[in-house]
Amino acid sequence: MQPIQPEDFGFWLFTHSSAIHLINGQLPNGKAKDWSLQGLRAIVIGELEQQPLWLVEEQADEREYFSLRDQLHLPERSFNLLNRGVELNHFFKTHRFCGKCGHKTSIPQDEWAVQCENEACRYRMYPVICPSIIVAVRRKNEILLACHKRHQDSLMYTTLAGFVEVGETFEQTVRREVFEETGVLVKNIRYFGSQPWAFPNSQMVGFLAEYDSGEIRLQESEIHDARWFRCDEPLPNLPPEGTIALKLIQTTLELCRRER
């Protein structure tokens, strides 16, 4: 990061964990001197509305912060830029010291990374992205939806998801996660799309799959309830607009209607 100059301008992204600073629902915008940002450090991480988007080094301040999840209504490109800022902030904050020799690190000018300042080491580290599969399972004109423990108060039902383990393909993770959480075996796994998910550093990789065999058997440590829902009957509370989970559900419901 570099010291902010008075005439630097653009949008200013302050982050705190997975939250961002907003004023009346908007990022601060304008010249640095208009927001008294001199003395702080920042880095340009992209372009928003044809202006630079600056990620400001995390501050211990009294600014008002809002969850990144509340910004899912934004256009996909804008939301993904905010994800980038939150993820980079998390990376910079958690890699202030070299993982190889323990010396302090700094941010090089040529790429998003941190590099050890020890001349005998100079080890360079890059942002950690943790891939997680998310999958919608169809059985003829039904979709498999689960209410996770964390959603049992709101009774929100969604698709199944889980992190990829070392030495696994995405498809193997799909099979494993669906079976572990519901006892169902799946087939015909097909890639759907992906979404950055900065909570704090995930990448959601979406798939569609079809039921193969098995009866629902809950992984009670994680799943509150799971069941098959017919596409022509009322659905439960679903994930919000903008999530890849809802896109997977909507696509699967359309496939279910065609099956009819």
N, C-alpha and C positions, 0 to 999 in steps of 0.2 A: 504494500500500500504506500501511497505517497501523501505528503502534507497537502491539505486542501488550500488552494489559493483563493483570494477574495473574488476574482472574476470567473472562477470555475462555475459552470451552470449546468442545469439539467434536473433530473429527478433524484431525490436523496432517499436511500433506503436504509433505515435504521432497523436492526433486527435484535430480538432477544429470545433465545431458544427458537421455538417455531412460531413466534409472533412478530408482527411488523408494526412500525409506528405510522399512524395515519392521522390526518387532521381533516375533520369533516368527511371521512371516507376516502381521502386522497393522500398520495405521497407528497411530501413537501417538494415544491418545484420553484426553480428560479436560480438566481446567483447565490453563491456561498455566503457572500457578505450580507445578503438579505436575511439569512437564517443564522448569522453569527457562528458559522462553521469553521472559521479560521482556527488553526491549531489542532484540528482533528485530522485523522488520516482516512483515506478512501481509495477505492479502485473502481474503474469503469468496468461493468460486467455485461454491458449490452446497450441496446438502444430501445427506448420506449417513446412512442409518439414522436419519432424523429429527433429525439434529444437523448443525450447520454444518461444512462442509469448508473448512479454511483452507489456502491456498497460502502457504507461508513463503518469503520471499526466499532465493534460493540462497545457501548457506553454503560456505565452505572449511572443512570439518570432517572428523572421523574417524568419522562415522556410517556404518553399513553400508547399502549401496545394492544394489538388485536390479533386474534388467531388467524393464521394463514388459511385455515379451512373456511373462514368466512368470506374469502375472496374467490371461491369457486365459480361465482357468477361472472367473473371477468372472462374476456376472450382467452382462448387457450394459450396463445403466445404470451400474453401479459401474465397470466397465472404461472406459466412455466418460468418466466424470467424471475418472478418473485421466489419461486422454488429454488432457482439457481442461487439467488442471494442468500436465502436461509441456509442452504446446504454449504455454500462456501464459507459463510460465517462460522458454522459449526466446525468445519474442517480447520480453518485458521485458528479457531479458539482451542481446539483439542490437539493441535500439532505445533505447539510453541517450542517444543524441545525435540531434538532428533531421537528417533526410535532406535537408532543404531549406536550412537556414542553418548547421547545425553546432552549435547551442547544446544545452545539456542538456535532457532531457525529464523529465517527471514523469507519474504515473498519475492521471488525473482520477477524481473520485468517482462520476460518473454512468454510466460504461460501461467495458468492457475496451478500453483504448486507451492510447496515450502522447501527450502534448501538449508542444510546444515551450514552454519557459519564457521565451523571448524575446518581450516584449510586442509587438514590431514584426512578429512572425511568427505565433506561436500555432498553427503547423501541427499537425494531429492525424493520427496514424497508427493503423491498426487491424491486428489480428493477420493475418499472411499465411497463407492456406490454399492449398496446392498440390494441385489435383485430379489424380488418377491413375485411369485406367480399369483394370479387371481383368475378364477375360472367359474364360468356359468355352465351348469350341467343340465342337459335336457333329456327327458324321457317321453317320447312322442309329443303329447300336447301339454306336458307338465315341466315345470322348472324347479330345481332343488334350491331352496333358500334356507339360510341359517340365521338364527339370532345368537350372536356371540355374547359371552358373559358381560362384556363391557357395554352392550347395548340393551341389556334386559330391562332396564328401567323405561326406555323409550320404545321397546319392542320393535326395533328396527331390524328387518330381515335383509340379508345381503348375500353376495356370492362368497365362496370359500377362497381363502388365501393363505399363503405361508412363505417363509423364506427358503431360498435355494440353499441346499447344503453342499459342502465341499465334495467334488467328484460327481455331482448330479447334473443331468441335463434338465432343461426346463420341463420337458414332458414327463420325466421321472418324478419331478417334484409335484406336478399336477396329480399324478396317480397316487403318490404317497400321501399328500395332504388331504385329498378327498377321502381316501380310505381311512386315514387316521382320525379325521374329524367326524365322519359320518358312517363308516363301514361300507361305503358304496364303491364299486369298481367301475371305471370309466373306459371308454374307447373313442376312436376317431377324434383325437385331440388336434385342434387347429389353432394356429396363432391368430389373434384378433387385433391387438394394438398395445400401446404402452403409455404410461403416464409417470412423469417425475412425481415423487411423493416425499417431500422434505420433512419427514417426521421421525428421525431427523435427516436421514440420507438414503431413502429407499428409491427403487425404480420398480413400479408395478408393471409386470409383463402379463398381458391378458390373453386368455385362451377360451375357446368354446370346446365343449366335450359332450359326449353322449353317454347315457347310462348303459352299462354292460350287465351288471348283476349285483346282488346283495340287498339286504334290508337295512334301513337306517338304524345305526347304533352310535349313540352320541359319545364324543370325547368330552366327558362331563367337566373336565378341568378348564375347557375353553368354550364349549358350546352349550348355551342354555336350551336351545330348541332347534330342530331342523325338520323340514317336511317338504313334501311335494305340493306345488300350487298349480292348479289348472289355469291355463291362459284365459279362459272364458269366465272365470270366477273372480270375485273381489280379491285384491292383493293386499298384503300387509303394508306397514310403513316401510318405505324403501329409502336407499341412500339419496343424498341430494344431487341436484343437477350439477353437471360438471365433473362428476366422478367417473372413472372408468368402470366402476362397479355398476352404476346405473346404465351406462352404455351397453355393457354386457347383458344386463337383464333385459333391456329393451330389444336388443337384437335377438336374444333367445326367445322372447315372447312372440316376436314376429315369425320366427321359425316354427314355433309351436302352432301358431294360427294356420300356417301353410300346411302343417301336418294334418290338421282337421279337414 
